């Protein structure tokens, strides 16, 4: 679970500068970005989830937080290349949706995203390192619109997985401001 949050945190700083994005999404897999979402809004997968048994339209939740905000882990994603995902909420509102899968499906996912959302605004290369110290090239594609950014990392969290992260920019900025305010208050208590 820590890996999911690390992947989602990496996606925000890399976003390209805002420009007209004609195919900017307002939802992903039927989940609205920037809108409130309760724990019960996404049906439970109900035990072991097999890809073929998934709802052909919407993913299901494999794990929900016990209280309040937190990530809802997704399974049964109707696109085979994505093996799992997470919906991150800030102040009860969907701020990010991350979809992950094995690195050998990266090129397929890249084609799917370009077909659906158009050409990326920015394409970059970075080098990532595994736990043994081996280095790997990693491609990063990013799209950015007025309210949503999308970052596709060829190697995210681990060298074996890709991640596509959709971020609702106003919600993420608002949550970041709330975190900064809390940090300032807490710092004054020291």
N, C-alpha and C positions, 0 to 999 in steps of 0.2 A: 504494500500500500504506500510506503514511503516513496517508492520509485515512481508511482503515478503522480504524486504531488511534485516531485522533482522535475518530471517531464513537463507538467503544466506550468511550473514556475519558469522554466527555461524559455517557453514559447513567447511570453510577453515582450521581453526586451528586443527580440530579433525582428519584430514586426516592421514591415516596410512603411515608408511615409504615406500618409493618407492621399488618395487620389480616387477618381471615379472608378468604382468597381461595379460594373453593370449587373453581375450575377451574385451580389452580396446576399448571403442567406439571413433569414431571421429565425430559422429553426434548423435543427439537425436531428434526423430520425424521429421527427414529430415532436421534439422537445424544443420549446420556444426559448431562445436566448434572451436574457434581460427580463424575464417574466418570473413571477413567483412559482414555486414548485414544491408541493408537499411530498412527504415520504411515500404517501399512498398513490401519488399520481402515476407512477410507473409500476405496472404489475410485476409481481414477484415471479422469478423463474421457476420456483417450486422444486428445489433439489438440483440434481445433476442436469445441466442444460446441454443438449445436443444440438448442434447447428441446424440440422434438418428439421428439428422440432420447433424451431423458433417461429414466432409470429412473422409472417412475410413482410409486414409493414413497420413494426416497431420493436425495438429491443426490450429486454426485461431486466429487472434488478436482481443481481445475485447477492447483494448485501446493501442494507440501508442503515443509516446511523440510528442509534438508539434515541437520541435527543437532539432536537433543533437542527441547525445547519450541519453540513458535513457532506462528504462525497457519497453519492449513490453509485455503487459499482454496477456496470452493465455487462450482460452476457446475451447470448442469443441474437447477436447483431446480424441483420439480414444480408450483409455483404460478407462473403466467406473470408476475404482477406483480413478483416478486422476480427480479432479473437476476443477482445474485451475492451471496455471503456470505463469512463467515469464522468459523472455530472457533478461539478463543483458549484456549491451555492454560497453566496455571500449575502448576509442579511436576508436570508430566505429567498433570494433571487438567483436564477441560473447565471453564473458569471463565466463558466467555462465548460466545454464538453470535449473530452479527450478520447480518441479512438486509437487503439494500439493493435499491433499484430507482428508476426515474424518478419524479420528483415528480408527474407527471400520473396515476400509479396510486395515489397516497396514499389517496384516499377509498375505493377498492376494498380496499386492505390494511387500512384502519381497520375496515371492515365485517367482513372476514374475522377479524381479531383479536378484535373484540367478540363475534362469533358463537362463536368457539372458547373464549375465555378470560373472557367476561363483560364487564360495564361496567368501565372503568378506575376506579381509586381516586382519581385526580387528573387534571385537565385544566388545562393552563396555556398561556399564550401568551408568546412571546418575539419579539424582532426580530433578524433576522440580516442581515448585510451581505455583498454580493459584493465581488469584487476591484476593481470600479469605484466602489464606495461606495454603490451603490443599496441601499435597505433593503427588507426583505420581512418580513411577519408569518409566524410559524411556530407551529403548534400542537404541543404535547407532551402525550402521554397516558402515564400510568404505572399499572402494577399492581404490587403487592408482597405476597408471601406470607411464609411462615416461612423458606423457603430460596431462593426465586427472585424476581427482579424482572424486569419487562418494561417497556421504555421505547420508545415509538414517536415519533420526531421527524419532523415533516413536511418539514423542511429540515435535513439533517445532512451535515456535511462540505462540501457545496456547496449552493447554493440549488436546484439541479436534481435532488437526490436525497433520498429519505426513507430512514430506517433504523429497523429494529425490532431491539432488542438485549435478549437474554435473558441475565441474569447469575445465576450460582449464588453466592449471597451468602457462605456459609461459605468457599468456595474463594477468592473474590476478597479477603475479609478476611484470610485466612491468607497469601495472596500479598502483600498490602499490608504486613502485619506483617513478612514476610521482607525486603521492600524497605527498610522503615524501619530494621531491624536492620543490614542491609548498609550503608546510608547512614551510620549512627552509627559503625560500625567504620571505614568509609573516612574519615569526618571526623576520627577520632582519629589517622589516619596523616598528616594534614596538619601 
